[in-house]
């Protein structure tokens, strides 16, 4: 089953990242429901493989842009769970000192150009980072995460057109989880596969099983190689599914109405990214014990992150007026 | 001292800054091969090449956001909007990304980017091509807004804007491009937030920017014949605003008129009037009066356009009003 050239270290890293995302998101969901986290949180349980597989094909110098459902992307790109959790709590020790929150976490040292609360708004930013890399000749690529919903925004088409026209080193990663908020993609989208839209912009469009981290990694690696050689952007569509609602706690305003069939949710849970990995690499590559160890190490890290966030101070009220302008 | 047009002054500013710092580049519709819709960038493509002078598709949201992304990772883009009317397509990128990214990230990044292009009405271009958008941008925390009235101010302020590490909205007067003015040969720097008294006088303060400065100066020439001396002051930068200069002038004249091309409701003049009331209430001998564009989209017919525009006659009427004469 283990038909991949990836080293066991790399594979285990990817598994650890997926575990980290799964457990971070599960804990965020739970403590949000307990009232510990304010605002809107959008968790990505079920979508761990796309974030992980893409980021595993990048270097630390490469860039990503993310979305309102961005915790997984940040963790995959190297985001530490402590300052992430603290940011969700609105604490001073968060990545953005409590000013960004779930939808706006960023860490520029890690090449994370920010989650973004506006659907589709990160697409031109990633394209611009790609332009800068090309102009400087510095070799970075930019990976741009967005959803099927964003592929109906003007920014999607404007960005793909620009990146393709100028052969920019950008990898557009559409995580197609079948729903844009509460509306089925098939009801409002002209194509079945978002990847088909690549053709309209004269770039390769690839559909992958977004729940298979190795498949995502391999497709991304190929796209990164093209990008670094100056051959331009690629659109990768990761077919995936979010197990949870669009936003945690949506049951409160959905009432009895449901926009997703129960059997659909169950069918996708059987295609869980973690189970997919385990079935493929256990026991030949990794023993149950090895993977269990990863799982419990991650659990400890998440426990510590929550504790850190709880114990951290809030920003001082007067800090509300800081960080507006850079002083030259 | 040389004479340059406003257009040439802007071009010199960009060329000098591109010469000085290779991270600076110009991007927008028609800026390269066509030499700019208003010829501001004429010759820059030949001089700096396609890497530094970049023609974009007609995709305002796209190229505004691409500029923001490039600025986030270390370049210093100048983004030209063919006119500020079209920037409204990109309003989300300017308001939700450019203005907020530094603050939202807890001060992690600098965003050195200038958005520039012509604003305000020209002649009979009608509603969608004739509007003053400065209030829309000055409203937003995180953006600096500049609107120069003369070639000398335009050149220096554009250079200052390009060197600023924050997003700057730079609104040029569409009808000012051909206007000539003296420019000193040596390097001079006007900081953002510093206004200038364009004509000293003791009777009434007129606050105006961009092309309305010239209407105010024309009104001052007319009224001087009647012995009324206007003090015309130009903030030049609308955000940050030179409050000091405004208060000093009002303390001297005790009467103030704010002239702006834009619409009256929630316009910049309302904020300025509030500040004067708050800080200078005891110095006022008459209520602050605003002379603005009428509260309608710009009509097309010449006489209707004239009716709607806040020109010299309306300024003179307002002066008599605050002097109770």
Interface residues (C-beta under 8 A of the other chain):
Chain A: X63 X65 X94 X95 X96 X97 X98 X99 X100 X104 X106 X107 X108 X113 X114 X116 X117 X118 X121 X123 X124 X125 X126 X127 X128 X129 X130 X131 X132 X133 X135 X136 X140 X142 X154 X155 X158 X159 X161 X162 X165 X322 X323 X324 X325 X326 X327 X328
Chain B: X25 X51 X56 X57 X59 X61 X62 X63 X64 X65 X66 X67 X68 X69 X70 X71 X72 X73 X74 X75 X92 X93 X96 X97 X101 X102 X103 X104 X105 X106 X107 X108 X109 X110 X111 X141 X142 X144 X163 X164 X165 X166
